Amino acid sequence: MIQTGLIQNVHDDLLTDVSYDFYGLNLATCSLDQKIKVWSLDESTGTWSVEDEWKAHDAAISKVSWAHPEFGTILASASFDRTVKIWEQMTSAATTELQPNTSSAPQQASGGSSSRWSERAALVDARGTVRAVEFAPHHFGLKLATVSTDNHLRIYECLEQSLLTTWQLSEEVDVTSLPIASRPSSHSVAFGTPTHTNATLDGASASLVAQALQQSQPPLQARGGLGNREADGGWCISWCKERYWGEVIAAGCGISGTIKVIQISPSRRPTTLLTLDPSPAGKLLAEGNTAGAVPSESDTPTPYAVTTVAWAPSCGRSYHLIATGSRDGHVRIWKVKPAEDSDMEDDSVGSKWTASIAADFDNHKSAVGRVEWNITGTILSSAGNDGRVRLWKATIGGVWRPAGSIGVEQTEEEDASMDENPVAD
């Protein structure tokens, strides 16, 4: 049985993001009204109340993200004013002592709370509206990633964790032109052309094949029915939660309809480990199979921008699960297999990652705005423009099925649909 609660009149305009803190007892929301609100849960009654509220940016706010509590009570917000701001919660007395005359300090919540949020830093490197921000897993330190409509992924690291005022831009890469990691010499790829149906390429040539496949495709803007405005695109990021694989992040930009799995390393430039592409040609490449002819443009469906991505906690699995939501209404779950241990000798950047689609749902019938995993990575939730939040869960046999749905406006018919397609535990 799904239990729900409703918070009325959250903001004065369209709500753009909701984010729980590490313990699930506080909730941050942001909106087109340029405000951030922090809500606190009363565990005895199950109700949420406003703890703080302030005008945080000079334009609509797109995303908010909580840092791990070991660094303190810290929020990051991304906005259409091309900035990312870092906020820290402090008591009123501490805030007054540190910033007695700072006009940028947020106003105290109207509910009479004794806590206040202070702006610690503003990151202004973006040359487009910032659409996503997310703190890195805590074992990598106090870092955050952002992506903006200039298609650049930026990684920031805090140099003074006690003050939170100094942030270094450690990486800045154009996701759309990011190179593919070279393959180690032990791998070979079979590639067919109109005149050579079974030619074998070894070593670094394999990556050249993949690049050639991408370059052979016509520009996305030239395909019928596809726009090139910001409103048609999608910009999203999600960190890999596991320390073993290093700093790996999934990022999507623009209208390509793909997600790139990117390796971040202090000793080399970021590289693409894998591209998640739902098109027929992309599926072959993701699965490590490039045999056969390249599909023609007429055989390739029009891509739709990926608007959201979520990397699931692995919880002991030998593979990763990455969920995506797109403007075509599809929720896809990708099963990503990292390189085998035998392929990772000498810390090779060319370790071969593969992926396949484990599930593909179009129940929303409209654009998907958000996908999110539970803490164990066993249940996926998705929210779409159909006004519903849908849950997905795998059966014992590993087949993903709908596990229910909820909406703000419930009817008897919709209530009944929440129990349809039961999933075995």
N, C-alpha and C positions, 0 to 999 in steps of 0.2 A: 504493500500500500504506500502510495506517495503522499507525503505530508507537505503541505505548502503554507506559506504565509504571505501576506500582502502589505506592502508599505505604501500608503497613499501620499500623493503630492510630494514626490521625492525632490523634484527640481521644477523650475519655472519654464523649462524648455525641454527639448528632446534629450533623453538620457543616452549617453554615448558609451559608457563603460562602467562595469561593476567589478570590484576586486576584493576578495577576502584576505585578511592577514594570515599569518602562519598558523595561528590557533583557531581560526574561524570564529572568533568572538568579536571582531571588528570588521566593518565593511566600509570601503571607500567608493564613492560614486562621483561621476563627473558628467558634465552636460554642455550643451550648446550655450547655456547661460553663463559660461566662463567660470563657474564655481565648482569647488570640491566640497563634498560633505563627507564627514566621517561618522559612521553609525556604530553604536555599541549594543550588544545583545544582552538582554536581561534573561539569564538562563532559567530563572524561576517561572517566568511568564511566557518566555519565547517571543517577546516583542522587541523591536528595534527602536532606538531613540537616537536623535541627532546629538552627537557629542561636540562636533565642531563644524563650522561652515565659513567659507571665505572665498572671495574673488581671487583666483589664482593666476589668471592669464588675461591677455587683452583680446583674445579670440576664443573660438570654441575649443574645448579640451577633448582630445581624442582618446587618450588612454591614461590609466593610473596603474602603478605597480608598487607593491610593498617589498622592502628589503627584508632579509632574514633578521629575526629579532636579536641575534647575537651582535648585530651592529647598532642596535637601538631601534626606536620607533621612527622609521624613515619611509617617506613616500616619494616617488618620482612621477611627474605628470608631463605628458606630451601634448602639444597644442598646435592649432593652425596658425599661431603667430610665429611659427618656426623655432620655437624654443622648447627645451626640456628643463624643468625646474626640480630641484631637490628640496624637500621639506622635512623638517624634524619636529617632533612633538616634544614640548617642554612645558613645565609648570608656568603659571603666570608670573611667579616671582622670579624664576630663572630667566624668563624671556625679558622681563623689564630690566633686570640687572645687566644682561648682555647687550640688549638693543633698546635702550631707553628712548631713543629718538629716531628709530628706523621706520620710515613711512611705509616700506614694503612689508612690514610684519603684518600678518593677517589679523583680521578682527576676531574678537572672541565670539564663540557661538552664542546665538540668541538664547539658547536654553540655559545659560548660566553656568556652563562648565568651567572648571578651573584650569583646564589644559588649553594650550595654544600651539599653533604650528608656525614655525619660523622658516622663511626662505633662506636656505644656506648657499645655493649656487644656481646659476642659470647657464645652460649650455646652448650656445648660439651658433654652432657651426653649420647647421642645416641650411640648404639653399632651396628648400621646399617645405611644405607643411609636414610636420612630424606626425606620423600616423600610428606608431607603435613604440613602446618602451617596455623593457623587462629587465629586472635585475638578474644577474647570473646566479647559479647555485652557489651557496655560501662557501663551499670548499675552494672556490676559485678566488675568494676575496671579495671586496666590495666593488663590483663592476656592474655595468649595465650596458645594454645594447639598445640602439634606436634605429629606426628605418623611416625614411622620409620620401616624399614624392620626387626628389631628385634621384631616386633609386639607389641611394648610398646607405650602406650599413656602417654604423659607427659604434665602436666599442670604447667606453670610457672607464677609467680606473681612478678611484679615489686615492689621493696621495696622503691625505691627512684625515684619517678616520675619526679622530677626536673632534675635528672642527667641521668636516664635510664641505669645506669651502674651495678646495683645490682638486680639480678633476682633470686628468690627462687624457687627451684623445689618443688612444694607443693604436687604433686601427680605423681606417676609412677606406672602403672599397665600393666600387660600383658593382652591385649584384648582377646586373644584366650582362656585364662583360667579364665576369670573374672567370679565370682559367680553370680548366678541368685538370684534376690531379693526374700526373703522368702515371702510367701503369708500370709495375715492375716487369722485368724481362721474362719472368716465369709465366706470364699470362699471354694468351693469344686470342685473337678475335676473328671470327669468320665473317666476311663482308662480301655481299654480292652486288654486282653492277649489271647493267644491261648486257655487257659483253663478257663479264667474268662472274660466274655463278658461285664459285667457291674459292675465293682468294683468301689466303691466311696472312695476317699481319701480326708481327711480334713486337714486344717491348713498347717503347714510347709511341710507336706508330698507331697503337690502339686508340690513344687519346686523340690523335689527329683524325681518325675515322669519326669519332664522336663529334669533334668540332666541325668536320666537313658535313656531317648529317645536319647539324644545326644551321650551318651557313647556307646549305642548299635550299632551306625552306624560304619562301618569299617573306617579305616583311609583314608582320602581323597587321599593320595598319591597312595593308592592301586587301585583306580578306573581307569579303562582303559581310555586312551586319555587325562589324566590330568597330567600336569607337576608340578614340585615343585621348579622350579627356580624362582628367583626374577622377571625375565621377564614375568612369567606366573601369577604373583600375582597382587594385587591391594591394595593400602593403602590410605585411605581417611578419612576426618573428616568434620563435620559441626555442629555448635552450634545451639541450640534452641534459637530463638530470643526473646522469651517472658520471662519476669522476674518472673511471677507468679509461674512457675514450678521449679524455682531454676536453678542451673547450670546443664543442661542436654546437652549431646553431642551425636551425631551419629558417629560411627566409624566402619570402615571396615579394615580388615587385612588379607593378605595372599590370599589363593586360596579357602577359604571356600564358597564364593559366598553369604555371609550373611553380614548384618549390625547390630551392636548392639547399642541399645539406652541405654546410660550409665548415671546414676545419680552421680554427684559429690557433696559431702557434706563435710563441714569442721569437722563435728562431727563423721563421720564414713568412712570406706573405700568405694571406688566406687563400685557400684553394677549395674548389668544389669537389666533394667526395662523391656526390650523387645528385641527380636531378629527378624529381618526382613529376612525371609528365603523364597524365591520363590518356593522352592521344595514343593511337596504335603504335606509331613509331617510338614514342616515348616509353611505352610499356616494354618494348623489346630491349631498348637500351638499359632501362632500369633493372631488368631481369638478367642483364649481362649477355643477352642474345642479340647479336646484330646480323645474324644470317638472313639471307633473303633480300629481295628488292626493297628499296625505300618507297614507302607509300607516296602516291602522287598527291598533289594539292587537293584534287577532287575527292580523294578517299579520306582526307583528314578533316574531322569535324572542327567547327569554329571553336577556339578556346574561349573560356570565360575566366575572368580574373579570380584568383584565389584571395578571399577576403580575410581568412582566419586560419591559423595553424596551431596545433597543440601537440607537444611531444610528451608521451605518456611516461610516468615512472615505470622502470622495468620490473622492479620487485622480483629479481631472480630469473627473469626470462633470458633466454639466449639470443633473443632478437628484440628489436625496438618496434613500438607502435607509434605512428604519427598520423594524426587526424587532420583533415583539411575541410574547409567549407568554401563554396564558390558561389558566384553570382548566378550560375545556372541552377541553383537549388540543390546541388549534390553534396552529400556528406560522404567523404571517402576515408577509409582507414587503410593505411599503408603498413605492410609488414616489412621492416627494414632489417636486413642481416648484415652486420659488420663483417670485415675481413676475418678469415680464419687466422688463428695464431701463427700458422706456418707462413702466412702472407705478410706478417707484420714484423719480420726480422729487420734489424737495423733501423727501427722506427720509420719505416718507409712511408712516405706521404702518398705513395701510389697504391696503398692497400685498397683492395677492390670491395666496395660495398654494393649490395644488390637490394632490390625492392620489388614487391608485388602488391597488388591491391587485394586486401583481405575482405573488404566490404565496400559497397557503393549503394547509397540510398538517395532517393529523390523525393522523400515524403513531404518535404517542406513545400515543394512546388513553387518556390520563390527564393530569392537570394538568402544565403546563410550568413549571418552576421558574427556568430561566435561559436566555437567548439571548445570544450574543456573536459579534462579527465578528472576522475575522483583520485584520492590520494594513493590508491593502489594500482591505478591504471587498468581497472577491470570494467568500469562503466564510463561511457562517453555521453556527454550532454551536448545538445546543439540548439541554437536559437535562430529562428529565421524570420523573414518578413511576413510570414503567415501568422505571426503573433503567438507562436507556440514554442515551448521548450520540449524537445524530444530526447528520450533516453535510449541508449543502445548498449546491449550486453551480449557477450559471447556465450554460447551453449557449452556443454561439456565437450562436445565434438569440435569446438573452435569455430562454430558458425555464428556470425553476428546477426542478432535479431532485434527488432524494436522491443523496448522494455516499458513503454508507456509514454505519455505526453501530457503536458499541462499547459493551460492558457490563463490569461488574466480574466477573461470572461468565460466562465464555465457554463455549459449546458448539460442537460441530462444525457444527451447523446454523446457529448465529448467526454463526460465522466465515465461512461461505459467503455469508451475507447481506450481508457488508461489501462484496462486489464486485458486488452486483446493481445494476441501473440505473446503469451507468457513464455518466459525464458527459464530453462532448468538451471538450478543452482549447482 
